[in-house]
């Protein structure tokens, strides 16, 4: 009620006498709104960062990929902060960052017993499967073997089971990510 609307989405030459919100799907409306917003503000000379909270929810795969490319392009000129819980979106972002030869800083936000919102290094399942396997092999397995040698089997077994469980998860992710081309 206190804001001003500068842009409006309308259908030209349509015989449908409906509000645009009743014609477009949620994903179509979202992608048009996002495109209009980016077109409006990305050319202005502001230094403030952009913050997006899951900007691709309700979008199909084609629009997800186009949105990711646009966000990475935007990040070359301004700081872009993106919150997401979708690992597939994070993978798309990281792939596009790599394709465009730019840099990203992935930070996981976790809940600890002392409070929520604790920053941490990227969680295992938020990484590409090949990188996650590398973490299992080069970091966690040597630490578990060290526990076996210094503290014995009883302390080692829970760590070994955890590594095996995470390995199985990564194996499933490899099938989904590489063999099924992220369809699942």
C-alpha positions in Angstrom: 0.0 0.0 0.0 3.0 2.3 0.5 4.9 1.3 -2.6 4.6 2.5 -6.2 4.2 0.2 -9.1 6.3 1.3 -12.0 6.0 -1.8 -14.2 3.0 -4.0 -15.1 2.8 -7.2 -17.0 -0.1 -7.3 -19.6 -1.0 -9.5 -22.5 -1.3 -7.6 -25.8 -4.0 -8.4 -28.2 -5.5 -11.0 -26.0 -9.2 -11.9 -26.0 -8.8 -13.2 -22.4 -10.2 -10.8 -20.0 -8.3 -12.0 -16.9 -5.7 -10.7 -14.6 -2.2 -11.8 -15.7 -1.8 -13.7 -12.4 -4.7 -15.9 -13.4 -3.2 -16.7 -16.9 0.4 -17.4 -16.2 1.7 -20.4 -14.1 3.6 -19.6 -10.9 6.9 -20.4 -12.6 6.1 -18.2 -15.7 5.0 -15.3 -13.5 8.2 -15.7 -11.4 10.6 -15.8 -14.3 8.9 -12.7 -15.9 9.0 -10.8 -12.6 12.7 -11.8 -12.0 13.6 -10.7 -15.6 11.8 -7.4 -15.2 13.5 -6.8 -11.8 17.0 -7.6 -13.1 16.4 -5.4 -16.2 15.3 -2.5 -14.1 18.0 -2.6 -11.4 21.1 -4.1 -13.0 21.9 -1.1 -15.2 21.6 1.4 -12.3 24.8 2.6 -10.6 24.3 1.1 -7.1 26.9 -0.7 -5.1 24.4 -2.6 -2.9 24.4 -6.4 -3.1 21.6 -8.5 -4.5 20.2 -11.1 -2.2 18.0 -13.9 -3.6 16.2 -16.6 -1.6 15.8 -19.6 -3.8 15.2 -17.6 -7.0 14.5 -20.6 -9.2 11.6 -22.2 -7.2 8.7 -23.0 -9.5 10.9 -22.7 -12.6 11.5 -25.5 -15.1 15.0 -26.7 -16.0 15.5 -24.4 -19.0 14.6 -21.3 -17.0 16.7 -22.5 -14.1 19.8 -22.7 -16.3 19.1 -19.3 -17.9 18.5 -17.7 -14.5 21.8 -19.2 -13.2 23.7 -17.7 -16.2 22.1 -14.3 -15.6 22.9 -14.3 -11.9 26.6 -15.2 -12.5 26.8 -12.5 -15.1 25.3 -10.0 -12.6 27.8 -11.2 -10.0 30.7 -10.0 -12.1 29.5 -6.4 -11.5 27.9 -6.6 -8.1 27.9 -8.8 -5.0 25.2 -11.5 -5.3 24.1 -13.5 -2.3 21.9 -16.5 -2.9 20.2 -18.7 -0.3 19.1 -22.1 -1.4 18.4 -25.6 0.0 18.4 -27.2 -3.5 21.6 -29.0 -4.1 20.9 -29.2 -7.9 20.7 -25.4 -8.0 24.0 -25.1 -6.1 25.6 -27.5 -8.6 24.2 -25.4 -11.5 25.6 -22.3 -9.9 29.0 -23.8 -9.3 29.2 -25.2 -12.8 28.4 -21.8 -14.3 30.9 -20.1 -12.1 33.5 -22.5 -13.4 32.3 -22.0 -17.1 32.5 -18.3 -16.8 35.9 -18.4 -15.0 34.8 -16.5 -12.0 34.9 -17.2 -8.3 32.2 -18.1 -5.8 32.3 -18.5 -2.0 30.0 -21.4 -0.9 29.0 -21.2 2.8 26.7 -23.7 4.5 24.5 -22.4 7.2 23.8 -25.0 9.8 21.9 -25.5 13.1 24.0 -26.3 16.1 23.0 -27.0 19.7 23.9 -23.5 20.6 21.9 -21.8 17.9 20.8 -21.7 14.3 22.5 -19.9 11.4 26.0 -21.1 12.2 28.3 -20.7 9.1 30.3 -23.7 8.2 32.4 -25.0 5.3 30.2 -26.6 2.6 28.6 -29.8 3.8 29.5 -33.0 2.0 26.2 -33.4 0.2 26.3 -29.8 -1.1 29.4 -30.6 -3.1 29.7 -32.2 -6.4 29.9 -36.0 -6.0 33.5 -36.2 -7.2 34.6 -33.6 -4.7 32.6 -35.2 -1.9 34.3 -38.5 -2.6 37.7 -36.8 -2.5 36.8 -35.4 1.0 35.9 -38.9 2.1 39.1 -40.4 0.8 41.6 -37.7 1.6 40.2 -36.2 4.8 37.8 -38.4 6.7 39.2 -41.9 6.0 42.8 -41.0 7.2 41.3 -39.4 10.4 39.2 -42.6 11.0 42.3 -44.8 10.5 44.2 -42.6 13.0 41.4 -43.1 15.5 41.6 -46.9 14.9 45.3 -46.9 15.6 45.2 -44.6 18.6 41.9 -45.4 20.3 40.9 -48.8 19.0 38.0 -50.5 17.1 35.2 -49.3 19.4 35.9 -45.6 18.6 36.7 -46.4 15.0 33.5 -48.3 14.0 31.1 -45.4 14.2 33.4 -43.3 12.1 33.8 -46.1 9.6 30.0 -46.7 9.4 29.5 -42.9 8.8 32.1 -43.0 6.0 30.4 -46.1 4.4 27.0 -44.4 4.6 28.3 -41.2 3.0 30.0 -43.2 0.3 26.8 -45.0 -0.6 25.0 -41.6 -0.8 27.7 -40.2 -3.0 27.5 -43.3 -5.2 23.8 -42.7 -5.7 24.5 -39.0 -6.4 27.1 -40.1 -9.1 24.4 -42.1 -10.8 21.9 -39.3 -10.6 24.4 -36.5 -11.5 26.4 -38.1 -14.2 24.6 -41.1 -15.6 21.0 -39.7 -15.4 22.1 -36.2 -16.2 20.4 -34.7 -13.1 16.9 -35.9 -14.3 16.2 -37.6 -11.0 
